[in-house]
Amino acid sequence: MATCYLCGSAASTIDHVPPQGFFPNLPGNVIKLDACQKCNSSASLDEEYFRTAVAAMAYAHSAAAREVWDGAVKRSFGRRPQGLRARLEKDIVGIQVPTQGGILVELPGLAVDGARALAVLRKITRGIYFREQGKKLADDELLLFRDEDVKMDYRSITQNWLEVDMGETFRYRSIHSVEGSMIWFEFYRFNWWLALTGNEAKTYRLKNR
């Protein structure tokens, strides 16, 4: 019997990693994992929120992000004007970006709710880890760092890691050892995160107490 990759209970659905809503068109190599209904749907509102956030941040840089924002995100605003729009209203800001001709245009930007973002990022990391390693990873077994907090040349450091490219929307690179795993992943070729697991995470915690 299939079991949920997050909690280990009986699975009744298929979960996509990362969530389908991040893609303008779902790629053939998106990760599909057995999941129970509760785990599959538990983060759906946070996933919608975070999808909106990263699409807004990458709007000026990514055609895929613009397509998601102008399509799925705006439709979600229309379906539930007092729902997602109301929750995001205080966080949405206008960002002025210069065009190649020097003209300033205002594009959507968003101040991200860290707790909601982490819930989604942890779920994505656990999905990638399960796909790569074939075993569950608990939330307390991983550390996540955003690109602004990690001063590293990710292009050279991760160039020999296994890469799975799902198009402009999402790609990840991973490396695993007995000491733990490192997983680097990126949204819309703009916003990236680094996950540490196992002894890699424990060692970091000890060094930074």
C-alpha positions as CSV (number, residue, x, y, z in Angstrom):
1,M,0.0,0.0,0.0
2,A,1.3,3.5,-0.9
3,T,2.1,5.7,2.0
4,C,2.4,9.5,2.3
5,Y,5.9,10.8,1.8
6,L,5.3,13.4,4.6
7,C,3.6,11.5,7.4
8,G,3.7,7.9,6.5
9,S,0.0,7.2,6.7
10,A,-2.0,5.6,3.8
11,A,-1.8,7.7,0.7
12,S,-4.9,8.6,-1.3
13,T,-3.7,11.4,-3.6
14,I,-0.7,12.5,-5.6
15,D,1.2,15.6,-4.6
16,H,3.3,17.7,-7.0
17,V,6.7,19.1,-6.0
18,P,6.8,22.0,-6.4
19,P,3.1,22.7,-6.4
20,Q,1.4,22.9,-9.8
21,G,0.3,26.5,-9.3
22,F,3.9,27.7,-9.7
23,F,3.9,26.6,-13.4
24,P,2.2,28.3,-16.4
25,N,2.4,24.8,-18.0
26,L,3.1,21.7,-15.9
27,P,6.4,20.1,-17.1
28,G,6.7,16.4,-17.7
29,N,9.4,15.9,-15.1
30,V,7.6,17.6,-12.2
31,I,7.9,15.3,-9.1
32,K,4.8,13.3,-8.3
33,L,4.6,11.7,-4.8
34,D,2.0,9.6,-3.0
35,A,0.4,11.7,-0.2
36,C,-2.5,11.6,2.1
37,Q,-5.3,14.1,1.6
38,K,-4.5,15.9,4.8
39,C,-0.8,16.5,4.0
40,N,-1.6,17.3,0.4
41,S,-4.1,20.0,1.2
42,S,-2.7,21.3,4.5
43,A,-0.4,23.9,2.9
44,S,-2.6,24.8,-0.1
45,L,-3.3,28.4,1.2
46,D,0.4,28.9,2.1
47,E,1.4,27.6,-1.4
48,E,-1.0,30.0,-3.1
49,Y,0.4,32.8,-1.0
50,F,4.0,32.0,-1.6
51,R,3.4,31.4,-5.4
52,T,2.0,34.9,-5.5
53,A,5.0,36.3,-3.6
54,V,7.7,34.8,-5.8
55,A,5.8,35.5,-9.0
56,A,5.6,39.2,-7.9
57,M,9.3,39.3,-7.0
58,A,10.4,37.7,-10.3
59,Y,7.8,39.6,-12.5
60,A,10.4,41.9,-14.1
61,H,12.9,39.1,-14.8
62,S,10.9,36.0,-15.8
63,A,8.3,35.4,-18.6
64,A,7.0,32.4,-16.6
65,A,6.5,34.5,-13.5
66,R,4.6,37.1,-15.6
67,E,2.4,34.4,-17.1
68,V,1.6,33.0,-13.7
69,W,0.9,36.5,-12.2
70,D,-1.2,37.7,-15.1
71,G,-3.1,34.4,-15.3
72,A,-3.5,32.2,-12.2
73,V,-2.7,34.9,-9.6
74,K,-5.1,37.5,-11.0
75,R,-7.8,34.8,-11.4
76,S,-7.4,33.9,-7.7
77,F,-7.9,37.5,-6.8
78,G,-11.1,37.6,-8.9
79,R,-12.5,34.3,-7.4
80,R,-11.9,35.3,-3.8
81,P,-11.6,39.1,-3.7
82,Q,-11.9,39.1,0.1
83,G,-9.6,36.1,0.5
84,L,-6.1,36.0,-0.9
85,R,-6.3,39.7,-2.1
86,A,-7.3,40.8,1.4
87,R,-4.5,38.8,3.0
88,L,-1.9,40.2,0.6
89,E,-3.2,43.7,0.3
90,K,-1.0,45.1,3.1
91,D,2.1,43.4,1.7
92,I,1.8,44.3,-2.0
93,V,3.9,47.3,-2.9
94,G,4.8,49.0,-6.2
95,I,8.4,48.7,-7.3
96,Q,9.8,51.1,-9.9
97,V,12.1,49.3,-12.4
98,P,13.9,51.1,-15.3
99,T,13.4,49.8,-18.8
100,Q,16.3,49.6,-21.3
101,G,15.2,52.9,-22.6
102,G,15.5,54.5,-19.1
103,I,11.8,54.8,-18.5
104,L,10.6,53.8,-15.0
105,V,7.7,51.4,-14.9
106,E,5.9,50.2,-11.7
107,L,5.7,46.5,-11.2
108,P,4.1,44.4,-8.4
109,G,6.3,43.6,-5.4
110,L,5.6,41.8,-2.1
111,A,6.9,41.7,1.4
112,V,6.9,38.0,2.2
113,D,5.4,36.4,5.4
114,G,8.4,34.3,6.5
115,A,6.5,31.7,8.4
116,R,4.2,31.0,5.5
117,A,7.0,30.8,3.0
118,L,9.0,28.4,5.2
119,A,6.0,26.0,5.4
120,V,6.0,25.8,1.6
121,L,9.8,25.6,1.3
122,R,10.1,22.9,3.9
123,K,7.5,20.8,2.1
124,I,9.2,21.2,-1.3
125,T,12.6,20.3,0.3
126,R,11.1,17.2,1.9
127,G,9.6,16.2,-1.4
128,I,12.9,16.5,-3.2
129,Y,14.7,14.6,-0.5
130,F,12.1,11.8,-0.6
131,R,12.4,11.5,-4.3
132,E,16.3,11.5,-4.2
133,Q,16.8,9.4,-1.0
134,G,13.6,7.3,-0.8
135,K,12.9,8.2,2.9
136,K,11.1,10.8,4.9
137,L,12.7,13.9,6.2
138,A,11.3,15.6,9.3
139,D,11.1,19.4,9.5
140,D,13.6,19.4,12.4
141,E,16.1,17.6,10.3
142,L,16.7,20.5,7.8
143,L,17.9,24.0,7.7
144,L,16.9,26.5,5.0
145,F,18.8,29.6,3.8
146,R,17.6,32.2,1.3
147,D,19.9,33.7,-1.3
148,E,20.2,37.0,0.5
149,D,21.6,35.2,3.6
150,V,24.1,32.9,1.8
151,K,27.2,34.5,0.4
152,M,28.3,31.9,-2.1
153,D,29.0,31.4,-5.7
154,Y,26.3,28.9,-6.3
155,R,27.1,28.5,-10.0
156,S,30.5,27.1,-9.3
157,I,29.8,25.3,-6.0
158,T,26.8,23.4,-7.4
159,Q,27.9,22.9,-11.0
160,N,28.7,19.2,-10.4
161,W,25.6,18.4,-8.4
162,L,22.8,16.4,-9.9
163,E,20.4,18.9,-11.6
164,V,16.8,18.5,-12.4
165,D,15.5,21.4,-14.6
166,M,11.8,21.9,-14.9
167,G,12.1,25.0,-17.1
168,E,12.2,28.6,-16.2
169,T,9.8,28.1,-13.3
170,F,11.9,25.7,-11.1
171,R,15.1,23.8,-11.0
172,Y,17.1,22.1,-8.3
173,R,20.6,20.6,-7.7
174,S,21.4,18.1,-5.0
175,I,24.3,16.2,-3.5
176,H,24.0,13.5,-0.8
177,S,26.5,11.8,1.5
178,V,26.6,10.0,4.8
179,E,27.1,13.3,6.4
180,G,23.9,14.7,5.1
181,S,22.5,16.4,2.0
182,M,22.6,19.8,0.4
183,I,19.8,20.8,-2.0
184,W,19.8,24.1,-3.9
185,F,16.6,25.2,-5.7
186,E,15.5,28.2,-7.6
187,F,12.2,29.8,-8.7
188,Y,11.9,31.7,-12.0
189,R,15.7,31.8,-12.3
190,F,15.6,34.6,-9.7
191,N,14.9,33.5,-6.2
192,W,16.9,30.6,-4.7
193,W,17.3,28.7,-1.5
194,L,19.7,26.3,0.0
195,A,18.7,23.4,2.3
196,L,21.0,21.4,4.6
197,T,20.1,18.1,6.2
198,G,21.6,15.5,8.5
199,N,25.0,16.2,10.0
200,E,25.4,19.2,7.7
201,A,22.5,20.8,9.5
202,K,23.7,19.7,12.9
203,T,27.2,21.0,12.4
204,Y,25.9,24.4,11.2
205,R,23.7,24.6,14.4
206,L,26.7,23.8,16.6
207,K,28.9,26.4,14.9
208,N,26.3,29.1,15.2
209,R,25.0,28.7,18.7
